[in-house]
């Protein structure tokens, strides 16, 4: 009998997050102050984050204990199932063994709630009563809305305009949990008004939405703090419970991955599944092919430059070392909204730069084709972002079919696509464009990266 779901007893759920910074052979260059270009100190971040999260951001500890209040909230949906994709393996006629971590079972429908709950908790115990944030496809905004409602906090979400229009039910879901949702760029902030004046017909970008959310927090006199769904070290840290659970679940059935895959925009769900295995690769020399997958329309890791850049378009954030397409880059309005980010987490960039992580980029149409193959085999409609990881997993499995190798493949199903039906409708109608960015567009955007 096939064991489709590999479950973990809730009493055995990991009680600590893993910090990959502790095991890097060389440290990541530090974030810099946007004005002085000097390394940031804790006080430089105090306007945006509570000190407990700032300490995690700068920590070099290998493991950080998860507070009991967060563990209690996690148990609403964690541990999440690890699934063996027997039916997908059969459909592909591959000798490969395919496993995936099903993060779509969370109340928000994605992995994002892992850090949303943690950030809301740490802010609440610090006396913060409201959070501001941005969201692309809506997964992060939904997660933070839920987390704020759990801890009795107000939540303001600046949603990238193209996603605000494409995904009205995501917006409604956020409002259901009490959040205020504003399409970005908007006329409610100085940054938003400046964007609209310069780009009156803009469909928005995560960089723009970040600027608006950061401005709201920075000008609140400490009443509102900023919350980010990806990129920063503490965000990636909180997501590692995904991979920590996966390691325990795979060990319970005597399996270990040869390939670990995650889609990658800012880097949160990729880090969540990959970083605990990076510990084995970095400290034990395990031979694991770790793959970060992005869209060709926003090819940060595969075509960006490795440089210090702002995390937002309005140049309000610290300068982070990263692969970047330039903070003024506005990607095409593809349906994988959560992957439309000009940069990437410094930790992920560092591992790509060192060659420990490999990056791949795919067009929209083959990505959605992979998503349909998965849905028809496994019974789960994946989010467009997750379809990128599925495409890479299918390609790896088909390579095994050609070579006869029985590799073990693990990927992160970062979320379901129940609120992305307009994306699938566009695919069925032939309305998706496979973008290949002209190099001159990237060069123009990269030319505006600050000289540090």
C-alpha positions in Angstrom: 0.0 0.0 0.0 1.4 3.4 -1.0 2.0 5.8 1.9 1.1 9.1 0.3 1.2 11.2 3.4 4.2 11.0 5.7 3.0 12.6 8.9 4.9 13.9 11.9 3.5 13.7 15.5 2.8 17.2 16.6 4.5 16.5 19.9 7.7 15.9 17.9 7.5 19.2 15.9 10.9 21.0 15.8 11.2 23.5 18.6 14.0 25.6 17.1 14.7 27.4 13.8 18.0 26.8 11.9 20.3 29.8 11.1 22.4 29.0 8.1 24.6 32.0 8.8 26.3 30.0 11.5 27.7 27.5 9.0 28.7 29.6 6.0 32.4 29.2 5.2 32.6 33.0 4.6 30.3 35.6 6.2 27.7 37.6 4.1 28.8 41.2 3.6 26.8 43.3 6.1 23.8 45.5 5.3 24.7 49.2 4.8 23.0 52.4 6.0 21.3 53.9 2.9 22.7 57.4 3.7 26.2 56.8 5.0 27.0 53.4 3.3 28.4 52.3 6.7 27.5 48.9 8.2 24.2 48.9 10.0 23.9 48.7 13.7 20.9 47.6 15.7 19.7 51.1 16.4 19.6 51.9 12.7 16.7 49.3 12.3 14.8 50.3 15.4 12.3 52.5 13.5 11.1 49.5 11.5 11.5 46.5 13.7 11.4 45.5 17.4 14.7 44.8 19.0 13.9 41.0 19.4 13.6 40.6 15.6 16.7 42.8 15.1 18.7 40.5 17.3 17.5 37.5 15.2 18.4 39.4 12.0 22.0 39.8 13.2 22.4 36.5 15.0 25.1 34.0 14.3 23.6 31.3 16.6 23.0 28.0 14.8 19.6 27.3 16.4 17.1 29.8 17.9 14.4 28.4 20.1 10.8 28.9 19.1 8.7 30.5 21.9 5.8 28.5 23.3 3.2 31.0 22.1 4.4 30.6 18.6 4.6 26.8 18.9 1.0 26.9 20.1 -0.1 28.9 17.1 1.9 26.7 14.7 0.0 23.6 15.9 -3.1 25.0 14.2 -1.7 23.5 11.0 1.8 22.2 11.7 3.5 19.8 11.2 2.5 19.9 7.5 2.4 16.7 5.5 5.3 15.4 3.5 3.8 13.7 0.5 5.3 11.0 -1.8 4.1 11.9 -5.3 3.5 8.3 -6.5 0.9 9.4 -9.0 3.1 12.0 -10.5 6.0 9.5 -10.7 3.7 7.2 -12.6 2.5 9.9 -14.9 6.1 10.8 -15.8 7.1 7.1 -16.0 10.2 7.9 -14.0 12.4 5.8 -11.7 12.9 9.0 -9.6 11.2 9.2 -6.2 9.4 12.6 -5.8 8.5 14.1 -2.4 7.0 17.4 -1.6 6.3 19.4 1.5 2.7 20.5 1.4 2.6 24.1 2.9 -0.7 24.8 1.2 -2.6 23.3 4.2 -2.0 26.4 6.4 -4.9 28.8 7.1 -3.4 31.3 4.6 -2.9 28.6 2.0 0.9 29.1 1.9 4.1 28.9 3.8 4.0 32.6 4.6 2.2 32.1 7.9 5.3 30.5 9.4 7.0 33.9 9.7 3.9 36.0 9.9 2.9 34.4 13.2 6.5 34.8 14.5 6.7 38.5 13.5 3.3 39.4 14.9 4.2 37.7 18.2 7.6 39.4 18.6 6.0 42.8 17.8 3.1 42.3 20.1 5.3 41.4 23.1 7.3 44.5 22.4 4.2 46.7 22.8 3.6 47.3 19.0 -0.1 47.6 18.1 0.0 47.8 14.3 2.0 46.5 11.4 2.4 47.7 7.8 3.6 45.5 4.9 3.5 44.9 1.2 2.3 41.9 -0.8 2.7 40.7 -4.3 0.4 37.9 -5.2 -1.4 38.2 -1.8 0.0 35.2 0.0 2.1 37.3 2.4 -0.6 39.9 3.0 -3.1 37.2 3.8 -0.7 35.5 6.2 0.1 38.7 8.1 -3.6 39.6 8.2 -4.3 36.3 9.9 -1.3 36.6 12.3 -2.3 40.1 13.3 -5.8 39.0 14.0 -4.4 36.2 16.2 -2.5 38.7 18.3 -5.0 41.5 18.4 -3.0 43.9 16.1 -4.0 46.2 13.2 -2.6 45.4 9.8 -2.1 47.7 6.7 -1.2 46.0 3.4 0.0 47.7 0.2 -0.7 45.2 -2.6 1.0 45.5 -6.0 -1.6 47.0 -8.2 -1.6 44.3 -10.9 -2.2 41.6 -8.3 -4.8 43.8 -6.5 -6.7 43.8 -9.8 -6.0 40.2 -10.9 -6.8 38.6 -7.5 -9.7 40.3 -5.9 -10.5 37.3 -3.6 -7.0 37.6 -2.1 -7.9 41.2 -1.2 -11.2 40.1 0.2 -9.6 37.4 2.3 -7.2 40.0 3.9 -10.1 42.2 4.6 -12.0 39.3 6.2 -9.2 39.1 8.8 -9.4 42.9 9.4 -6.6 44.3 7.2 -6.8 47.5 5.3 -5.7 46.8 1.7 -4.4 49.5 -0.7 -3.3 49.1 -4.3 0.3 50.2 -4.8 1.4 52.6 -6.1 -1.2 54.7 -4.2 -1.8 58.4 -3.4 -1.7 57.7 0.4 2.1 58.1 0.8 4.7 60.4 -0.4 6.5 57.5 -2.1 3.3 56.4 -3.8 2.5 59.8 -5.1 6.0 60.2 -6.5 5.7 56.9 -8.3 2.4 57.8 -9.8 3.7 61.1 -11.0 6.7 59.4 -12.7 4.8 56.3 -13.8 1.1 57.2 -14.0 0.1 53.9 -15.7 2.3 51.7 -13.5 1.1 48.2 -12.7 3.2 48.4 -9.6 6.1 46.3 -8.2 7.1 44.9 -4.9 9.8 47.5 -4.7 7.2 50.3 -4.8 4.9 48.6 -2.3 7.8 48.1 0.1 8.6 51.8 -0.1 5.0 52.7 0.8 4.8 50.3 3.7 8.2 51.3 5.0 7.2 55.0 4.9 4.1 54.3 6.9 6.1 52.7 9.7 9.1 55.1 9.6 6.8 58.1 10.0 4.5 56.7 12.7 6.7 57.7 15.6 7.1 54.1 16.7 3.4 53.3 16.8 3.6 51.1 13.6 6.3 48.7 12.7 7.1 47.2 9.3 6.8 43.5 8.6 8.5 41.8 5.6 7.5 38.5 4.1 10.8 37.5 2.6 14.5 38.6 2.0 15.6 39.4 5.5 17.6 36.9 7.6 15.0 36.6 10.4 12.2 35.9 7.8 14.2 33.1 6.2 15.1 31.8 9.7 11.4 31.4 10.6 10.7 29.4 7.5 13.3 26.7 8.2 10.7 24.8 10.3 9.7 23.5 6.8 13.0 21.8 6.1 13.5 20.8 9.7 10.2 18.9 9.6 11.0 17.4 6.2 14.3 16.0 7.4 12.5 14.2 10.3 9.7 12.9 8.0 12.1 11.7 5.3 14.3 10.0 7.9 11.2 8.2 9.2 10.8 6.4 5.8 14.5 5.9 5.2 14.8 8.6 2.5 17.2 11.4 1.8 17.1 13.8 -1.2 19.6 14.1 -4.0 17.8 17.2 -5.3 16.1 19.9 -3.2 14.0 22.5 -5.1 12.1 25.7 -4.2 10.7 28.6 -6.2 12.5 31.8 -5.5 11.4 35.4 -5.5 12.8 37.1 -2.3 13.8 33.6 -1.1 11.6 32.7 1.9 10.1 29.4 0.9 13.2 28.3 -1.0 15.3 28.9 2.2 12.6 27.2 4.3 13.0 23.9 2.5 16.7 24.2 1.5 18.6 25.7 4.4 18.3 22.8 6.8 19.7 20.6 4.0 22.4 23.3 3.3 23.6 22.6 6.8 24.3 19.0 5.8 25.9 20.1 2.5 28.1 22.7 4.2 29.1 20.8 7.4 29.0 17.2 6.3 29.8 17.5 2.6 26.5 15.9 1.5 26.2 15.8 -2.3 22.9 17.6 -2.8 21.8 19.5 -5.9 20.0 22.6 -4.4 18.0 24.5 -7.0 16.3 27.9 -6.8 13.8 28.5 -9.5 12.6 31.9 -10.8 10.6 33.3 -13.8 12.5 34.4 -17.0 10.4 37.6 -16.8 12.2 38.5 -13.5 15.5 36.6 -13.8 17.2 38.0 -10.7 19.6 35.1 -9.9 20.2 34.0 -13.5 20.8 37.5 -15.1 21.1 40.0 -12.3 24.3 41.5 -11.0 25.8 40.7 -7.6 25.9 44.1 -5.9 24.7 46.2 -3.0 21.2 47.6 -3.8 18.1 49.0 -2.1 15.3 46.6 -1.3 12.7 49.1 -2.5 12.2 51.5 -5.3 12.0 54.6 -3.1 15.5 54.0 -1.7 14.3 53.9 2.0 15.6 50.5 2.9 19.2 49.5 3.9 21.5 48.5 1.1 21.7 44.7 1.0 24.2 42.6 -1.0 22.2 40.5 -3.4 21.7 39.6 -7.0 19.6 42.4 -8.4 18.0 43.7 -11.6 18.1 47.2 -10.1 15.7 48.7 -7.6 13.9 50.6 -10.3 13.2 47.5 -12.4 9.5 46.9 -13.0 8.9 43.3 -14.2 6.2 42.3 -16.7 2.8 41.6 -15.2 3.2 37.9 -15.0 0.8 35.8 -12.9 3.4 34.5 -10.4 3.2 37.8 -8.5 5.1 36.6 -5.5 8.2 36.1 -7.7 8.2 39.6 -9.2 11.0 41.0 -7.1 14.1 42.8 -8.4 16.4 41.4 -5.7 16.8 38.4 -3.5 17.8 37.5 0.1 21.5 38.1 0.9 21.8 34.6 2.3 20.4 33.1 -0.9 22.6 35.3 -3.1 25.7 34.4 -1.1 25.0 30.7 -1.6 24.4 31.1 -5.3 27.6 33.2 -5.6 29.6 30.5 -3.8 28.2 27.8 -6.1 26.4 25.9 -3.4 23.0 26.7 -4.8 22.1 26.5 -8.5 19.5 28.8 -10.2 17.1 28.0 -13.0 14.6 30.2 -14.8 11.5 29.2 -16.7 8.8 30.8 -18.9 5.2 31.1 -17.8 3.5 28.6 -20.2 5.7 25.6 -19.5 5.4 26.4 -15.8 1.6 26.3 -15.9 1.8 23.1 -18.0 3.8 21.6 -15.2 1.2 22.8 -12.7 -1.6 21.1 -14.6 0.4 17.9 -14.8 0.9 18.0 -11.0 -2.8 18.9 -10.3 -4.2 16.1 -12.4 -1.8 13.6 -10.8 -1.8 14.8 -7.1 -5.2 16.4 -6.8 -3.8 19.8 -5.6 -4.0 23.0 -7.7 -0.7 24.7 -7.1 0.0 28.5 -6.8 1.7 29.9 -9.9 4.8 30.5 -7.8 4.9 26.8 -6.7 4.5 25.7 -10.3 8.1 26.9 -10.9 9.4 24.4 -8.4 7.1 21.7 -9.8 8.5 22.4 -13.3 12.1 21.9 -12.0 11.1 18.7 -10.2 9.5 17.3 -13.3 12.5 18.1 -15.4 14.8 16.4 -12.8 12.5 13.4 -12.9 12.4 13.2 -16.7 16.2 13.4 -16.7 16.2 10.3 -14.4 13.9 8.6 -16.9 16.5 9.2 -19.6 19.4 8.2 -17.5 17.7 5.4 -15.6 18.8 6.9 -12.2 16.5 6.6 -9.3 17.2 9.9 -7.6 15.2 11.2 -4.7 13.7 14.7 -5.4 12.3 17.0 -2.8 10.5 20.2 -3.5 8.4 22.7 -1.5 4.8 23.1 -2.5 4.7 26.7 -1.1 1.0 27.3 -1.6 -2.3 26.3 -3.3 -3.7 28.2 -6.3 -7.4 28.4 -5.3 -7.2 32.2 -5.5 -5.3 32.1 -8.8 -8.0 30.9 -11.2 -7.7 34.0 -13.3 -4.1 32.9 -13.9 -5.1 29.4 -15.0 -7.9 30.9 -17.1 -5.4 33.1 -18.9 -3.3 30.0 -19.6 -6.3 28.1 -21.0 -7.2 31.0 -23.3 -3.7 31.3 -24.6 -3.3 34.7 -23.0 0.1 34.1 -21.2 3.2 35.6 -22.8 6.6 34.0 -22.4 8.8 37.0 -21.7 12.5 37.1 -22.6 13.7 40.4 -21.2 15.8 42.4 -23.6 19.3 42.7 -22.1 19.2 46.5 -22.6 16.2 46.7 -20.2 18.3 44.9 -17.5 21.3 47.1 -18.3 19.3 50.3 -17.9 17.9 49.2 -14.6 21.2 47.9 -13.3 22.9 51.2 -14.2 21.0 52.8 -11.4 22.3 50.4 -8.7 24.2 52.6 -6.2 28.0 52.6 -6.4 29.2 51.2 -3.1 
